[in-house]
Amino acid sequence: MWERACSRMRCVIQRICWPTLPLREQAHSHRVWWRSRDPGNTQNQCGSGLARESGVSVNESVG
């Protein structure tokens, strides 16, 4: 349910964070996340569908 409410944040989280332990059936606020210090050359493509419709390009470095 949270993922549908915040799809842009989900996109960023999938690229630079992942759970440190396989925790099941716990609230999102109680999960432990590890953030990469060097995510490489990943670019934020979240919301690019809306940008394409309006003719504006969206490319933002994450990190």
C-alpha positions as CSV (number, residue, x, y, z in Angstrom):
1,M,0.0,0.0,0.0
2,W,2.8,2.5,0.9
3,E,4.5,1.8,-2.4
4,R,1.5,2.9,-4.4
5,A,1.2,6.1,-2.3
6,C,4.9,7.1,-2.9
7,S,6.0,5.6,-6.2
8,R,8.7,8.2,-6.8
9,M,10.4,7.5,-3.5
10,R,10.2,3.8,-4.2
11,C,12.1,4.3,-7.4
12,V,15.0,6.0,-5.5
13,I,14.9,3.5,-2.7
14,Q,15.3,0.6,-5.1
15,R,18.4,2.0,-6.6
16,I,20.4,3.0,-3.6
17,C,19.0,1.1,-0.5
18,W,18.1,-2.4,0.3
19,P,17.2,-4.2,3.6
20,T,20.2,-5.6,5.5
21,L,18.3,-8.6,6.9
22,P,15.4,-10.6,5.4
23,L,12.8,-9.2,7.8
24,R,9.3,-10.4,7.2
25,E,5.9,-9.1,8.4
26,Q,7.3,-5.9,10.1
27,A,6.2,-2.3,9.7
28,H,8.1,-0.2,7.2
29,S,9.3,2.1,9.9
30,H,10.9,-0.8,11.8
31,R,13.0,-2.1,8.9
32,V,16.7,-1.6,8.7
33,W,18.0,-0.1,5.5
34,W,21.6,0.0,4.2
35,R,22.4,3.0,1.9
36,S,25.2,2.7,-0.6
37,R,27.9,5.3,-0.2
38,D,28.8,5.1,-3.9
39,P,25.7,4.4,-5.9
40,G,27.8,4.8,-9.1
41,N,26.3,6.8,-12.0
42,T,22.7,6.1,-11.3
43,Q,20.2,8.6,-12.5
44,N,16.8,9.5,-11.1
45,Q,14.3,8.6,-13.8
46,C,11.3,8.9,-11.4
47,G,8.5,11.0,-12.9
48,S,10.1,10.9,-16.4
49,G,6.8,9.7,-17.9
50,L,5.1,13.0,-16.9
51,A,8.1,15.0,-18.1
52,R,7.9,13.3,-21.5
53,E,4.3,14.2,-21.9
54,S,5.0,17.9,-21.3
55,G,8.1,17.9,-23.5
56,V,10.6,18.5,-20.7
57,S,13.5,16.2,-20.0
58,V,14.2,15.0,-16.4
59,N,17.7,13.7,-15.6
60,E,19.0,14.2,-12.1
61,S,22.0,12.5,-10.5
62,V,21.2,10.6,-7.3
63,G,23.9,10.7,-4.6
